[in-house]
Amino acid sequence: MARPTQRARTLSQNFLADRATAEHVARLAAPDRRHPPLLLEVGAGNGALTGPLARRSRELHAYEIDPRLVPGLRARFAHTPHVHVVAGDFLAARPPRTPFSVAGNVPFSRTADIVDWCLSAPGLTDATLLTQLEYARKRTGDYGRWSLLTVLTWPCHEWRLLGRVGRHRFRPAPRVDAGILRIQRRPAPLLTGTGPRRTWSDLVELGFSGVGGSLHASLRRAHPRRRVDAAFRAARLDPGVLVGEVAPDRWLRLHEELTA
């Protein structure tokens, strides 16, 4: 039988071992007991984050993929009726139809899949996730660069880095620090309608295609140079700017100018 540490590594589990950090993440995920009405936890593990989340939520579904941890979780929360421990893979869950939030200490190896699940769930209001720090920084522009996924989803979702968590606050300790990533669905999208959403994705994907060696050159494949020049002036962008250096608000201005 695999030892607990070996099994944790196999499942990419690094359990949160710092109570103050767990309380802090829970406050960020559920600042008001009235919101969210439903909270889903990704990877409950040994319940370090489940406990603080339970005290701050009206209904909590705690997902745990490791069957050896489920009995302990269920025993711990047996007398907490609004906490439901779900044995199984969070990614196999069907998103609720009613508004809900997601929180959790995410296995680093499954971060991208969990984020994709959250972004595709129509009822999601927000997600507060402990991820690898580098992932959180890349997705939120903290390096001064923006990723394709962030820009594509920006009209509907805001991405923020809410803090850093040292690696030694986990057991076993991962090789890198973690970041607190917040993804929040906008109450009103910045772009509405099928047409604007389609032209947005077309523009952003063309810009990130790398064709021509610069954003300006890439956009000229679909738009006359004079229009691209005018759009860059309106967005206050240098023609030689690299695509990753363009913040989402500048993309919105480019889109406005090029689709007018």
TORKOL-4160 file (C-alpha; in steps of 0.2 Angstrom, whole numbers, padded with zeros to 4 digits, m for minus):
260
<pt num="1" X="0000" Y="0000" Z="0000"/>
<pt num="2" X="0006" Y="0017" Z="m0005"/>
<pt num="3" X="0011" Y="0028" Z="0010"/>
<pt num="4" X="0000" Y="0044" Z="0013"/>
<pt num="5" X="0014" Y="0056" Z="0006"/>
<pt num="6" X="0017" Y="0045" Z="m0009"/>
<pt num="7" X="m0002" Y="0045" Z="m0013"/>
<pt num="8" X="m0003" Y="0064" Z="m0010"/>
<pt num="9" X="0011" Y="0066" Z="m0023"/>
<pt num="10" X="0002" Y="0054" Z="m0035"/>
<pt num="11" X="m0014" Y="0064" Z="m0034"/>
<pt num="12" X="m0004" Y="0081" Z="m0034"/>
<pt num="13" X="m0011" Y="0084" Z="m0016"/>
<pt num="14" X="m0002" Y="0097" Z="m0005"/>
<pt num="15" X="m0013" Y="0100" Z="0010"/>
<pt num="16" X="m0015" Y="0117" Z="0017"/>
<pt num="17" X="m0008" Y="0116" Z="0035"/>
<pt num="18" X="m0009" Y="0134" Z="0041"/>
<pt num="19" X="m0025" Y="0139" Z="0050"/>
<pt num="20" X="m0023" Y="0157" Z="0047"/>
<pt num="21" X="m0021" Y="0155" Z="0029"/>
<pt num="22" X="m0037" Y="0144" Z="0028"/>
<pt num="23" X="m0047" Y="0157" Z="0037"/>
<pt num="24" X="m0040" Y="0171" Z="0026"/>
<pt num="25" X="m0045" Y="0161" Z="0010"/>
<pt num="26" X="m0062" Y="0157" Z="0017"/>
<pt num="27" X="m0065" Y="0175" Z="0020"/>
<pt num="28" X="m0060" Y="0180" Z="0002"/>
<pt num="29" X="m0071" Y="0166" Z="m0005"/>
<pt num="30" X="m0086" Y="0169" Z="0006"/>
<pt num="31" X="m0086" Y="0187" Z="0013"/>
<pt num="32" X="m0104" Y="0186" Z="0018"/>
<pt num="33" X="m0114" Y="0171" Z="0024"/>
<pt num="34" X="m0128" Y="0176" Z="0013"/>
<pt num="35" X="m0117" Y="0175" Z="m0002"/>
<pt num="36" X="m0114" Y="0163" Z="m0010"/>
<pt num="37" X="m0130" Y="0153" Z="m0007"/>
<pt num="38" X="m0121" Y="0137" Z="m0014"/>
<pt num="39" X="m0102" Y="0135" Z="m0012"/>
<pt num="40" X="m0093" Y="0120" Z="m0020"/>
<pt num="41" X="m0075" Y="0116" Z="m0013"/>
<pt num="42" X="m0063" Y="0108" Z="m0025"/>
<pt num="43" X="m0052" Y="0095" Z="m0016"/>
<pt num="44" X="m0057" Y="0095" Z="0002"/>
<pt num="45" X="m0042" Y="0085" Z="0007"/>
<pt num="46" X="m0041" Y="0084" Z="0026"/>
<pt num="47" X="m0054" Y="0098" Z="0028"/>
<pt num="48" X="m0042" Y="0112" Z="0033"/>
<pt num="49" X="m0051" Y="0124" Z="0021"/>
<pt num="50" X="m0068" Y="0115" Z="0023"/>
<pt num="51" X="m0071" Y="0120" Z="0041"/>
<pt num="52" X="m0068" Y="0139" Z="0038"/>
<pt num="53" X="m0079" Y="0138" Z="0022"/>
<pt num="54" X="m0093" Y="0129" Z="0032"/>
<pt num="55" X="m0094" Y="0143" Z="0045"/>
<pt num="56" X="m0096" Y="0155" Z="0031"/>
<pt num="57" X="m0108" Y="0147" Z="0019"/>
<pt num="58" X="m0126" Y="0142" Z="0019"/>
<pt num="59" X="m0123" Y="0126" Z="0009"/>
<pt num="60" X="m0107" Y="0118" Z="0005"/>
<pt num="61" X="m0103" Y="0103" Z="m0006"/>
<pt num="62" X="m0085" Y="0097" Z="m0003"/>
<pt num="63" X="m0078" Y="0086" Z="m0017"/>
<pt num="64" X="m0064" Y="0074" Z="m0013"/>
<pt num="65" X="m0057" Y="0062" Z="m0026"/>
<pt num="66" X="m0046" Y="0052" Z="m0013"/>
<pt num="67" X="m0058" Y="0038" Z="m0006"/>
<pt num="68" X="m0046" Y="0036" Z="0009"/>
<pt num="69" X="m0050" Y="0054" Z="0015"/>
<pt num="70" X="m0069" Y="0054" Z="0012"/>
<pt num="71" X="m0073" Y="0044" Z="0028"/>
<pt num="72" X="m0064" Y="0056" Z="0039"/>
<pt num="73" X="m0072" Y="0071" Z="0031"/>
<pt num="74" X="m0089" Y="0064" Z="0033"/>
<pt num="75" X="m0086" Y="0060" Z="0051"/>
<pt num="76" X="m0079" Y="0077" Z="0055"/>
<pt num="77" X="m0095" Y="0086" Z="0047"/>
<pt num="78" X="m0108" Y="0073" Z="0052"/>
<pt num="79" X="m0116" Y="0086" Z="0063"/>
<pt num="80" X="m0115" Y="0100" Z="0051"/>
<pt num="81" X="m0130" Y="0097" Z="0040"/>
<pt num="82" X="m0127" Y="0110" Z="0027"/>
<pt num="83" X="m0110" Y="0102" Z="0022"/>
<pt num="84" X="m0111" Y="0088" Z="0010"/>
<pt num="85" X="m0095" Y="0078" Z="0007"/>
<pt num="86" X="m0095" Y="0072" Z="m0011"/>
<pt num="87" X="m0084" Y="0057" Z="m0015"/>
<pt num="88" X="m0077" Y="0059" Z="m0033"/>
<pt num="89" X="m0069" Y="0070" Z="m0045"/>
<pt num="90" X="m0075" Y="0088" Z="m0045"/>
<pt num="91" X="m0072" Y="0089" Z="m0064"/>
<pt num="92" X="m0085" Y="0075" Z="m0066"/>
<pt num="93" X="m0098" Y="0086" Z="m0057"/>
<pt num="94" X="m0112" Y="0094" Z="m0067"/>
<pt num="95" X="m0112" Y="0113" Z="m0064"/>
<pt num="96" X="m0128" Y="0118" Z="m0053"/>
<pt num="97" X="m0141" Y="0128" Z="m0062"/>
<pt num="98" X="m0143" Y="0140" Z="m0048"/>
<pt num="99" X="m0129" Y="0153" Z="m0045"/>
<pt num="100" X="m0114" Y="0146" Z="m0035"/>
<pt num="101" X="m0096" Y="0149" Z="m0031"/>
<pt num="102" X="m0081" Y="0138" Z="m0031"/>
<pt num="103" X="m0066" Y="0138" Z="m0019"/>
<pt num="104" X="m0052" Y="0126" Z="m0015"/>
<pt num="105" X="m0034" Y="0122" Z="m0014"/>
<pt num="106" X="m0032" Y="0116" Z="m0031"/>
<pt num="107" X="m0020" Y="0102" Z="m0036"/>
<pt num="108" X="m0007" Y="0111" Z="m0047"/>
<pt num="109" X="m0007" Y="0098" Z="m0060"/>
<pt num="110" X="m0026" Y="0100" Z="m0063"/>
<pt num="111" X="m0027" Y="0119" Z="m0062"/>
<pt num="112" X="m0030" Y="0122" Z="m0080"/>
<pt num="113" X="m0045" Y="0109" Z="m0081"/>
<pt num="114" X="m0053" Y="0116" Z="m0065"/>
<pt num="115" X="m0052" Y="0134" Z="m0072"/>
<pt num="116" X="m0059" Y="0128" Z="m0088"/>
<pt num="117" X="m0073" Y="0120" Z="m0079"/>
<pt num="118" X="m0077" Y="0136" Z="m0069"/>
<pt num="119" X="m0077" Y="0147" Z="m0085"/>
<pt num="120" X="m0089" Y="0136" Z="m0094"/>
<pt num="121" X="m0102" Y="0135" Z="m0080"/>
<pt num="122" X="m0116" Y="0147" Z="m0083"/>
<pt num="123" X="m0121" Y="0148" Z="m0065"/>
<pt num="124" X="m0104" Y="0152" Z="m0058"/>
<pt num="125" X="m0103" Y="0169" Z="m0049"/>
<pt num="126" X="m0084" Y="0168" Z="m0043"/>
<pt num="127" X="m0070" Y="0156" Z="m0040"/>
<pt num="128" X="m0057" Y="0158" Z="m0027"/>
<pt num="129" X="m0043" Y="0146" Z="m0030"/>
<pt num="130" X="m0026" Y="0142" Z="m0022"/>
<pt num="131" X="m0015" Y="0138" Z="m0037"/>
<pt num="132" X="0003" Y="0138" Z="m0042"/>
<pt num="133" X="0009" Y="0156" Z="m0040"/>
<pt num="134" X="0016" Y="0157" Z="m0057"/>
<pt num="135" X="m0001" Y="0152" Z="m0065"/>
<pt num="136" X="m0010" Y="0165" Z="m0055"/>
<pt num="137" X="0003" Y="0178" Z="m0060"/>
<pt num="138" X="0002" Y="0174" Z="m0078"/>
<pt num="139" X="m0017" Y="0174" Z="m0078"/>
<pt num="140" X="m0019" Y="0191" Z="m0069"/>
<pt num="141" X="m0006" Y="0201" Z="m0078"/>
<pt num="142" X="0006" Y="0202" Z="m0063"/>
<pt num="143" X="0021" Y="0199" Z="m0074"/>
<pt num="144" X="0016" Y="0214" Z="m0085"/>
<pt num="145" X="0010" Y="0202" Z="m0098"/>
<pt num="146" X="m0007" Y="0195" Z="m0101"/>
<pt num="147" X="m0012" Y="0177" Z="m0107"/>
<pt num="148" X="m0024" Y="0173" Z="m0122"/>
<pt num="149" X="m0036" Y="0165" Z="m0110"/>
<pt num="150" X="m0037" Y="0180" Z="m0099"/>
<pt num="151" X="m0040" Y="0192" Z="m0113"/>
<pt num="152" X="m0053" Y="0180" Z="m0122"/>
<pt num="153" X="m0063" Y="0179" Z="m0106"/>
<pt num="154" X="m0061" Y="0197" Z="m0100"/>
<pt num="155" X="m0078" Y="0204" Z="m0106"/>
<pt num="156" X="m0087" Y="0191" Z="m0095"/>
<pt num="157" X="m0074" Y="0187" Z="m0081"/>
<pt num="158" X="m0062" Y="0198" Z="m0071"/>
<pt num="159" X="m0046" Y="0190" Z="m0065"/>
<pt num="160" X="m0036" Y="0195" Z="m0049"/>
<pt num="161" X="m0022" Y="0190" Z="m0039"/>
<pt num="162" X="m0027" Y="0192" Z="m0021"/>
<pt num="163" X="m0011" Y="0186" Z="m0012"/>
<pt num="164" X="0004" Y="0174" Z="m0011"/>
<pt num="165" X="0005" Y="0159" Z="0001"/>
<pt num="166" X="0022" Y="0152" Z="0005"/>
<pt num="167" X="0026" Y="0134" Z="0000"/>
<pt num="168" X="0029" Y="0129" Z="0018"/>
<pt num="169" X="0011" Y="0132" Z="0023"/>
<pt num="170" X="0007" Y="0115" Z="0014"/>
<pt num="171" X="0010" Y="0097" Z="0018"/>
<pt num="172" X="0019" Y="0090" Z="0009"/>
<pt num="173" X="0027" Y="0106" Z="0004"/>
<pt num="174" X="0027" Y="0109" Z="m0015"/>
<pt num="175" X="0042" Y="0115" Z="m0024"/>
<pt num="176" X="0034" Y="0133" Z="m0027"/>
<pt num="177" X="0023" Y="0145" Z="m0018"/>
<pt num="178" X="0005" Y="0147" Z="m0021"/>
<pt num="179" X="m0006" Y="0161" Z="m0026"/>
<pt num="180" X="m0024" Y="0166" Z="m0022"/>
<pt num="181" X="m0033" Y="0167" Z="m0039"/>
<pt num="182" X="m0050" Y="0176" Z="m0040"/>
<pt num="183" X="m0060" Y="0174" Z="m0055"/>
<pt num="184" X="m0077" Y="0184" Z="m0055"/>
<pt num="185" X="m0091" Y="0184" Z="m0067"/>
<pt num="186" X="m0096" Y="0201" Z="m0071"/>
<pt num="187" X="m0114" Y="0206" Z="m0067"/>
<pt num="188" X="m0115" Y="0214" Z="m0084"/>
<pt num="189" X="m0104" Y="0208" Z="m0098"/>
<pt num="190" X="m0093" Y="0221" Z="m0106"/>
<pt num="191" X="m0099" Y="0215" Z="m0123"/>
<pt num="192" X="m0116" Y="0208" Z="m0126"/>
<pt num="193" X="m0124" Y="0199" Z="m0141"/>
<pt num="194" X="m0118" Y="0185" Z="m0152"/>
<pt num="195" X="m0110" Y="0197" Z="m0165"/>
<pt num="196" X="m0098" Y="0207" Z="m0153"/>
<pt num="197" X="m0093" Y="0191" Z="m0144"/>
<pt num="198" X="m0088" Y="0183" Z="m0160"/>
<pt num="199" X="m0079" Y="0198" Z="m0167"/>
<pt num="200" X="m0070" Y="0199" Z="m0150"/>
<pt num="201" X="m0064" Y="0181" Z="m0150"/>
<pt num="202" X="m0059" Y="0182" Z="m0169"/>
<pt num="203" X="m0049" Y="0198" Z="m0165"/>
<pt num="204" X="m0040" Y="0191" Z="m0150"/>
<pt num="205" X="m0036" Y="0175" Z="m0157"/>
<pt num="206" X="m0029" Y="0183" Z="m0173"/>
<pt num="207" X="m0019" Y="0195" Z="m0162"/>
<pt num="208" X="m0011" Y="0180" Z="m0152"/>
<pt num="209" X="m0008" Y="0170" Z="m0168"/>
<pt num="210" X="0010" Y="0177" Z="m0169"/>
<pt num="211" X="0008" Y="0179" Z="m0188"/>
<pt num="212" X="0019" Y="0194" Z="m0193"/>
<pt num="213" X="0029" Y="0195" Z="m0177"/>
<pt num="214" X="0019" Y="0208" Z="m0169"/>
<pt num="215" X="0001" Y="0212" Z="m0164"/>
<pt num="216" X="0001" Y="0226" Z="m0177"/>
<pt num="217" X="0006" Y="0215" Z="m0191"/>
<pt num="218" X="m0006" Y="0201" Z="m0186"/>
<pt num="219" X="m0021" Y="0213" Z="m0186"/>
<pt num="220" X="m0016" Y="0219" Z="m0203"/>
<pt num="221" X="m0020" Y="0202" Z="m0210"/>
<pt num="222" X="m0039" Y="0206" Z="m0207"/>
<pt num="223" X="m0039" Y="0225" Z="m0207"/>
<pt num="224" X="m0032" Y="0239" Z="m0218"/>
<pt num="225" X="m0016" Y="0246" Z="m0211"/>
<pt num="226" X="m0024" Y="0264" Z="m0209"/>
<pt num="227" X="m0038" Y="0256" Z="m0198"/>
<pt num="228" X="m0025" Y="0247" Z="m0188"/>
<pt num="229" X="m0015" Y="0263" Z="m0186"/>
<pt num="230" X="m0030" Y="0273" Z="m0180"/>
<pt num="231" X="m0035" Y="0259" Z="m0168"/>
<pt num="232" X="m0018" Y="0259" Z="m0161"/>
<pt num="233" X="m0018" Y="0277" Z="m0158"/>
<pt num="234" X="m0035" Y="0277" Z="m0150"/>
<pt num="235" X="m0029" Y="0263" Z="m0138"/>
<pt num="236" X="m0012" Y="0272" Z="m0135"/>
<pt num="237" X="m0002" Y="0258" Z="m0141"/>
<pt num="238" X="0015" Y="0258" Z="m0149"/>
<pt num="239" X="0015" Y="0249" Z="m0166"/>
<pt num="240" X="0029" Y="0238" Z="m0160"/>
<pt num="241" X="0021" Y="0232" Z="m0144"/>
<pt num="242" X="0021" Y="0213" Z="m0141"/>
<pt num="243" X="0004" Y="0205" Z="m0140"/>
<pt num="244" X="0006" Y="0199" Z="m0122"/>
<pt num="245" X="0010" Y="0217" Z="m0116"/>
<pt num="246" X="m0007" Y="0223" Z="m0121"/>
<pt num="247" X="m0019" Y="0225" Z="m0106"/>
<pt num="248" X="m0037" Y="0219" Z="m0108"/>
<pt num="249" X="m0044" Y="0237" Z="m0107"/>
<pt num="250" X="m0033" Y="0242" Z="m0122"/>
<pt num="251" X="m0040" Y="0226" Z="m0131"/>
<pt num="252" X="m0057" Y="0233" Z="m0129"/>
<pt num="253" X="m0053" Y="0249" Z="m0137"/>
<pt num="254" X="m0045" Y="0240" Z="m0151"/>
<pt num="255" X="m0060" Y="0230" Z="m0153"/>
<pt num="256" X="m0071" Y="0246" Z="m0153"/>
<pt num="257" X="m0061" Y="0254" Z="m0166"/>
<pt num="258" X="m0059" Y="0239" Z="m0178"/>
<pt num="259" X="m0077" Y="0234" Z="m0177"/>
<pt num="260" X="m0085" Y="0251" Z="m0178"/>
